């Protein structure tokens, strides 16, 4: 996403300007995910030149619609969050607007390339919010090649059919499929679908034009090592996020009770930004992450103690078999 952002994604500048004029806002907040942050100054300049408003850009990390900058929100008249669709359960106010930054990239070439590598008949088609508007076009192409295209409806945290988040793969599990075609960039979304469904997943990157089969074996080996290193743990630090769309206190308390049932000690740790540095002073044998599920995977090996997912804690305590390991998700029933 480093080049040609203006051409590749729609930041809806004219719409933003019209909202500011209509509301009379004088101080406006912008929040971008990491891959789009460099667009902030350019867009802010355009908005300020077209309105009487001052734009404040969030400089903090942003990991999704679950991670709204509440400090900035409280300091502005209206707030624009870019790159994600609204989550149903974030308790938003009317001052927040979601700009999904839809992509203009043509999906046809990479879907054409993927067709010859698909083995099944019923193909589950999944993507991120940037490409959901082009799924009908992708399905039409697949069906022209004799495939049955399945675009599932996820739970209430999912805004569109076929959309997956880094923490929610319910759209992939909504209907039976032989295999999946993920259209988008990055590894985590298709990897999550592969681990969640136990089915073959092809990842088609429309920006790079490449198609590859997702291989979850490396992550499974990594998670096996984390579980093995936690088998003798006696004290667990259970991480709870204070972010609006990640706080799973009910789950954290149930995990604490489960650990204590097995004669272990467990402590609840409420934290906003979970980093290895923030956890250095906690002397525990293992952590259990109920915040963003990506933390345990993306930051594996960097924490001062093994970082388990909730499902992995169950394996460590003998409540779940290794064969039943799945990737952690934040779903409508877990918040």
Secondary structure, DSSP 8 states (H G I E B T S, - for coil): --S-HHHHEE--HHHHHHHHHHHT-SEEEEE--GGGGGGHHHHHHHHHHHSS-EEEE--S---STT---HHHHTTSSEEEEESS---TTS---TTEEEE--EE----HHHHHHHHTT---SEEEEEE-TTTGGGHHHHHHHHHHTT-EEE-----TT--STTB-BTTB-HHHHSS--SEEEEESS-SHHHHHHHHHH-S-EEEEETTTTEEEE--THHHHHHHHHHHHTTTT--EEEEEEE-STTT--HHHHHHHHHHHHHTT-EEEEEEESS--TGGGTT---SEEEE-S-THHHHHTTT-SSSEEEEHHHHHHHTTSS-GGG-------TTT-
